Amino acid sequence: MENGVAGTGLSARKRQDDLSDFAAELDLIEALGVESIELPIFDLDVIVGGKIRRPRLEEIKRACAGRPVAFSVHGPLAINFMDEAWRLPRHLDVLSASLEVAAELGARHYVVHSGLARHQSGDGLKAAYHRQREWLARGGDIARQNGLYLCVETMFGGYDGSVHASSPRRLADELAAIAHPNVAATIDFSHAYINLDFAGARQNFVAEIKALAPYGRHLHVHDSFGRQDDIWMFTIGERLAYGHGDLHLPVGWGDLPWEEILAECVFPEGVVFNIELQQRYWYAAQEAVDATRALAARARTTAHAAAA
């Protein structure tokens, strides 16, 4: 796009475990007119015990080959560099293997979740953040070797706030401290909304996102109401009725303040607006793509701001 946005993307789903229909899934997404597809490496059985399962990778490569779209990759969700110190090498093994997979698939952006830690004393949490900075920097070195950006995703601390997750501003501060050219952010707007709502800081949402936006090379775009999933409900449809939880709705179905986000934030040149759509709402996939493309077309990037 002329404003410096790389394009709009959509996260693929694994439907059949043997991946016999994965190429058809990518065909379906391509037909929606996106410029990028996020591949769910966390669910494709391509990493086994921290090692690449080569036959499976070749299957995925065949499904992806020859397509006129870019790819990004979402790595295993369990990678957590705020975890106990003795387990961090295992997380790094899984990260290293999945970064190599991403590189072989031609991806540019690799999504890793920001750390989660149990609520504990200030010194304990300080130590957890120190571990995360150290090990994300190591991950950044591996990403650089593979020609990738390691994009750290905003998270929330469970629907009951049972664990600690960084606010967007705190994540921005951590990335500034790491100061690695290949360590950036994936801004998941809904995750950040839920996190801040639980903390009683919903009114700071746009300012918090603005602080992280300069690092946001990859975005997870979907809508919600930022509400806790804190009462028993029988179906996803009931959660939708109440507006509870991380709903992964098409843009415009929730109440995220998209207009304020666009007005206040400047993203890096080459940012990808990737849609994460709940499978239940794939009947509205074209609506989601069109709405997200409209946001992307009006977004400001560093290139766009400099030209202005």
Backbone torsions as a table, in degrees:
resi	resn	phi	psi	omega
1	MET	NA	152.9	-177.4
2	GLU	-64.3	-21.7	-179.0
3	ASN	-86.0	5.3	178.3
4	GLY	93.5	-0.2	175.0
5	VAL	-79.2	132.0	-178.7
6	ALA	-69.3	-30.5	178.7
7	GLY	149.5	-176.3	178.8
8	THR	-105.0	137.3	179.3
9	GLY	-128.0	173.7	178.2
10	LEU	-144.5	136.4	179.3
11	SER	-75.4	130.2	177.0
12	ALA	-77.6	160.8	177.5
13	ARG	-118.4	148.3	167.0
14	LYS	-89.2	123.2	178.4
15	ARG	-101.4	-67.1	177.0
16	GLN	-87.3	135.3	-177.2
17	ASP	-61.9	-29.6	-179.5
18	ASP	-84.8	3.4	179.0
19	LEU	63.3	19.4	-179.1
20	SER	-64.3	-21.0	179.5
21	ASP	-115.2	15.9	-176.6
22	PHE	-68.4	-37.7	176.4
23	ALA	-62.1	-38.5	177.9
24	ALA	-65.4	-35.5	175.5
25	GLU	-61.5	-44.4	179.1
26	LEU	-67.6	-35.2	174.7
27	ASP	-59.3	-44.7	-178.7
28	LEU	-61.0	-43.7	-179.1
29	ILE	-67.5	-44.0	177.1
30	GLU	-54.9	-41.3	-176.8
31	ALA	-64.3	-17.3	177.6
32	LEU	-79.0	-8.1	174.9
33	GLY	87.6	24.2	179.1
34	VAL	-81.0	163.2	176.2
35	GLU	-101.0	-8.7	-174.1
36	SER	-150.1	152.0	175.3
37	ILE	-131.3	131.0	174.6
38	GLU	-92.5	126.3	-177.0
39	LEU	-95.2	129.9	-175.3
40	PRO	-86.5	71.6	-177.8
41	ILE	-57.1	-28.4	179.5
42	PHE	-62.2	-16.2	-173.5
43	ASP	-125.0	15.0	-173.4
44	LEU	-108.7	6.9	176.1
45	ASP	57.8	35.5	-178.6
46	VAL	-98.8	-14.9	174.0
47	ILE	-112.8	125.3	-179.1
48	VAL	-128.4	114.1	179.5
49	GLY	58.7	35.3	177.9
50	GLY	81.8	7.4	-179.7
51	LYS	-122.7	153.4	178.9
52	ILE	-77.7	130.4	173.6
53	ARG	-89.8	98.5	-168.3
54	ARG	-61.0	-44.2	179.0
55	PRO	-58.6	-38.2	179.5
56	ARG	-67.7	-41.1	178.6
57	LEU	-61.0	-39.3	179.2
58	GLU	-64.4	-36.5	176.1
59	GLU	-61.8	-43.7	-179.5
60	ILE	-66.1	-41.1	178.0
61	LYS	-59.0	-42.6	-179.9
62	ARG	-63.2	-39.4	179.4
63	ALA	-66.0	-31.5	-176.1
64	CYS	-89.2	-19.1	-168.9
65	ALA	-62.0	139.4	171.0
66	GLY	76.2	12.8	-176.9
67	ARG	-91.4	141.4	-177.5
68	PRO	-85.8	40.9	179.0
69	VAL	-130.6	157.3	170.6
70	ALA	-84.1	162.5	177.0
71	PHE	-125.0	143.3	164.3
72	SER	-120.8	167.7	-175.6
73	VAL	-132.5	134.7	170.3
74	HIS	-102.1	115.7	-179.8
75	GLY	-77.1	179.4	-179.8
76	PRO	-54.8	132.5	-174.8
77	LEU	-69.8	-22.5	-174.2
78	ALA	-79.8	-10.7	177.7
79	ILE	-58.5	126.1	-172.1
80	ASN	-149.8	101.8	-177.0
81	PHE	-86.9	10.9	166.1
82	MET	-101.3	7.8	-179.5
83	ASP	-69.9	176.1	176.6
84	GLU	-59.3	144.6	-171.8
85	ALA	-58.7	-37.1	-175.2
86	TRP	-67.4	-20.2	-177.3
87	ARG	-95.4	-8.7	-173.8
88	LEU	-63.0	-36.9	176.5
89	PRO	-59.6	-33.8	177.6
90	ARG	-66.5	-41.9	175.6
91	HIS	-60.7	-40.7	-178.6
92	LEU	-67.7	-36.2	176.5
93	ASP	-59.4	-45.6	-179.7
94	VAL	-66.9	-41.1	177.0
95	LEU	-62.0	-46.1	-178.0
96	SER	-60.7	-45.1	-179.8
97	ALA	-64.2	-42.2	-177.0
98	SER	-75.4	-28.1	171.5
99	LEU	-64.6	-39.6	177.3
100	GLU	-64.2	-40.8	175.2
101	VAL	-58.9	-47.4	-179.1
102	ALA	-58.7	-43.1	-179.9
103	ALA	-63.9	-41.5	-179.4
104	GLU	-68.0	-23.6	177.1
105	LEU	-87.8	0.3	177.0
106	GLY	80.5	19.0	-179.8
107	ALA	-74.0	159.6	175.9
108	ARG	-113.4	-33.6	-177.7
109	HIS	-117.2	132.8	177.9
110	TYR	-120.8	124.7	-176.5
111	VAL	-95.9	127.0	173.5
112	VAL	-127.5	141.1	179.4
113	HIS	-71.0	143.0	170.6
114	SER	-68.8	160.5	-171.3
115	GLY	-69.2	152.7	172.3
116	LEU	-121.8	140.0	-179.5
117	ALA	-139.2	149.1	176.4
118	ARG	-65.6	150.4	174.1
119	HIS	-64.8	132.1	-173.0
120	GLN	-158.0	-174.5	179.7
121	SER	-64.2	160.7	179.5
122	GLY	-56.5	-39.5	-179.8
123	ASP	-66.4	-37.6	178.8
124	GLY	-65.3	-43.2	179.0
125	LEU	-68.1	-38.0	176.0
126	LYS	-58.6	-42.3	178.9
127	ALA	-65.6	-37.7	178.9
128	ALA	-64.3	-41.6	176.9
129	TYR	-65.4	-37.7	177.6
130	HIS	-61.6	-44.3	177.5
131	ARG	-59.5	-44.7	-178.1
132	GLN	-61.9	-43.1	179.1
133	ARG	-60.7	-45.6	-177.9
134	GLU	-62.4	-45.3	-173.6
135	TRP	-82.2	-28.6	172.1
136	LEU	-67.2	-35.2	175.8
137	ALA	-62.4	-41.1	175.1
138	ARG	-62.2	-43.3	177.2
139	GLY	-62.2	-36.8	177.0
140	GLY	-62.2	-36.8	176.8
141	ASP	-63.0	-42.3	178.9
142	ILE	-67.3	-40.4	177.2
143	ALA	-60.2	-43.5	179.8
144	ARG	-61.4	-41.2	178.2
145	GLN	-61.4	-27.3	-178.2
146	ASN	-101.1	6.1	178.3
147	GLY	69.5	35.0	-175.3
148	LEU	-123.1	157.7	164.3
149	TYR	-98.3	128.9	173.1
150	LEU	-88.5	106.7	-170.5
151	CYS	-104.2	110.0	-172.3
152	VAL	-86.0	121.4	-170.1
153	GLU	-89.8	137.0	172.8
154	THR	-62.8	138.6	-178.1
155	MET	-128.1	174.7	171.4
156	PHE	-130.1	160.1	-169.8
157	GLY	-87.7	46.6	-175.9
158	GLY	76.7	157.5	-176.7
159	TYR	-67.1	-19.2	179.1
160	ASP	-106.5	10.0	179.8
161	GLY	65.8	28.4	-172.5
162	SER	-73.1	-17.3	177.2
163	VAL	-133.2	164.0	179.9
164	HIS	-89.8	135.0	172.7
165	ALA	-133.7	145.7	-177.9
166	SER	-66.0	141.0	166.5
167	SER	-71.7	162.8	177.2
168	PRO	-56.1	-42.2	-179.6
169	ARG	-65.3	-40.8	178.5
170	ARG	-65.1	-39.2	176.9
171	LEU	-62.8	-40.2	176.6
172	ALA	-59.8	-42.7	178.4
173	ASP	-62.8	-39.3	179.5
174	GLU	-66.8	-42.1	178.7
175	LEU	-65.5	-36.3	176.2
176	ALA	-63.9	-38.7	179.4
177	ALA	-69.2	-37.5	176.9
178	ILE	-66.8	-42.2	174.3
179	ALA	50.7	46.9	178.6
180	HIS	-106.7	129.6	-175.7
181	PRO	-63.5	-18.0	-179.1
182	ASN	-107.1	8.8	175.8
183	VAL	-110.8	115.3	-175.2
184	ALA	-129.7	-157.9	-177.8
185	ALA	-128.4	148.2	159.7
186	THR	-106.8	114.5	178.3
187	ILE	-88.7	108.5	171.4
188	ASP	-94.6	103.8	-171.9
189	PHE	-62.4	-40.2	-179.4
190	SER	-66.9	-43.1	177.9
191	HIS	-57.7	-45.7	-179.6
192	ALA	-63.6	-38.7	-179.6
193	TYR	-62.0	-45.8	179.9
194	ILE	-65.8	-42.8	-179.2
195	ASN	-59.5	-48.4	-177.4
196	LEU	-71.6	-35.0	177.4
197	ASP	-62.2	-43.7	179.9
198	PHE	-62.4	-35.3	-178.9
199	ALA	-80.8	-0.4	-178.2
200	GLY	74.0	25.2	-175.4
201	ALA	-122.6	28.4	-179.9
202	ARG	-55.8	-33.9	-177.8
203	GLN	-64.9	-17.1	-179.7
204	ASN	-95.5	4.6	-169.8
205	PHE	-55.4	-52.9	-175.3
206	VAL	-64.2	-41.2	178.2
207	ALA	-62.7	-38.3	178.4
208	GLU	-66.4	-44.2	178.5
209	ILE	-64.3	-39.4	178.6
210	LYS	-59.5	-37.7	179.5
211	ALA	-65.6	-33.6	-177.8
212	LEU	-89.8	-20.4	-173.7
213	ALA	-52.0	-39.3	-179.5
214	PRO	-61.2	-18.8	177.9
215	TYR	-97.7	-6.3	-168.7
216	GLY	-82.4	76.0	179.4
217	ARG	-75.0	-17.8	-177.6
218	HIS	-140.1	133.5	-176.5
219	LEU	-121.4	141.7	170.0
220	HIS	-104.4	111.0	-171.6
221	VAL	-108.3	115.3	173.2
222	HIS	-164.7	163.6	-171.2
223	ASP	-109.0	158.7	175.2
224	SER	-164.3	-171.9	176.7
225	PHE	-114.4	3.5	177.8
226	GLY	68.7	18.7	-174.8
227	ARG	-97.8	149.7	178.2
228	GLN	-68.7	146.3	174.9
229	ASP	-91.7	67.0	-162.9
230	ASP	-111.7	12.3	170.9
231	ILE	-130.9	155.1	-179.0
232	TRP	-67.4	133.1	173.9
233	MET	-137.4	150.8	-172.8
234	PHE	-85.7	-34.8	-174.8
235	THR	-135.7	163.5	172.4
236	ILE	-60.9	-35.3	178.3
237	GLY	-59.2	-34.6	176.3
238	GLU	-69.6	-38.6	175.6
239	ARG	-61.2	-39.2	176.8
240	LEU	-62.8	-43.1	-179.4
241	ALA	-60.7	-38.6	179.9
242	TYR	-86.6	-16.5	-174.9
243	GLY	70.9	33.8	-176.4
244	HIS	-99.6	138.4	168.9
245	GLY	92.0	-177.2	-178.7
246	ASP	-86.6	82.1	-163.7
247	LEU	-77.4	-21.9	-179.1
248	HIS	55.1	55.4	-178.9
249	LEU	-91.9	159.9	169.4
250	PRO	-60.2	146.8	176.1
251	VAL	-54.0	132.9	179.9
252	GLY	101.6	-14.2	178.9
253	TRP	-84.5	-25.7	179.9
254	GLY	-102.6	-154.6	-180.0
255	ASP	-127.6	25.2	172.7
256	LEU	-59.4	137.9	-174.7
257	PRO	-82.8	71.0	-173.9
258	TRP	-61.0	-38.7	-178.6
259	GLU	-64.0	-40.6	178.0
260	GLU	-67.7	-38.7	177.3
261	ILE	-59.3	-47.5	179.8
262	LEU	-63.6	-36.5	-178.0
263	ALA	-70.7	-31.7	-171.1
264	GLU	-101.1	-25.1	-168.2
265	CYS	-101.5	144.1	171.4
266	VAL	-122.2	121.1	-176.5
267	PHE	-101.5	162.3	177.7
268	PRO	-65.5	149.8	173.2
269	GLU	-59.4	138.5	-178.8
270	GLY	88.8	8.3	179.6
271	VAL	-62.1	144.1	178.3
272	VAL	-110.2	128.4	175.3
273	PHE	-94.2	88.8	-176.3
274	ASN	-96.5	129.3	-178.9
275	ILE	-88.3	130.2	168.9
276	GLU	-110.5	105.1	-172.7
277	LEU	-109.0	126.5	174.6
278	GLN	-56.1	134.2	-176.2
279	GLN	-54.2	-33.6	-179.3
280	ARG	-57.5	-29.0	-172.8
281	TYR	-105.8	19.6	179.3
282	TRP	-67.1	-15.9	173.4
283	TYR	-64.4	-18.1	178.1
284	ALA	-107.1	23.8	-175.3
285	ALA	-61.5	-42.3	-179.6
286	GLN	-65.6	-39.0	175.6
287	GLU	-59.7	-42.4	-179.7
288	ALA	-64.5	-43.1	179.0
289	VAL	-63.4	-45.8	-178.0
290	ASP	-63.3	-42.8	-179.5
291	ALA	-66.6	-39.5	180.0
292	THR	-71.0	-38.8	176.4
293	ARG	-60.8	-37.5	178.1
294	ALA	-63.7	-38.8	174.5
295	LEU	-63.7	-48.0	-176.8
296	ALA	-60.0	-36.6	-178.1
297	ALA	-66.9	-23.3	-178.0
298	ARG	-104.8	0.3	-177.9
299	ALA	-71.7	152.5	175.3
300	ARG	-102.5	135.4	174.8
301	THR	-121.5	172.6	179.8
302	THR	-60.6	-38.0	178.7
303	ALA	-66.7	-43.0	-179.4
304	HIS	-65.6	-43.7	-179.4
305	ALA	-64.5	-39.5	179.7
306	ALA	-65.8	-39.0	179.8
307	ALA	-66.8	-33.7	-179.8
308	ALA	-71.7	NA	NA
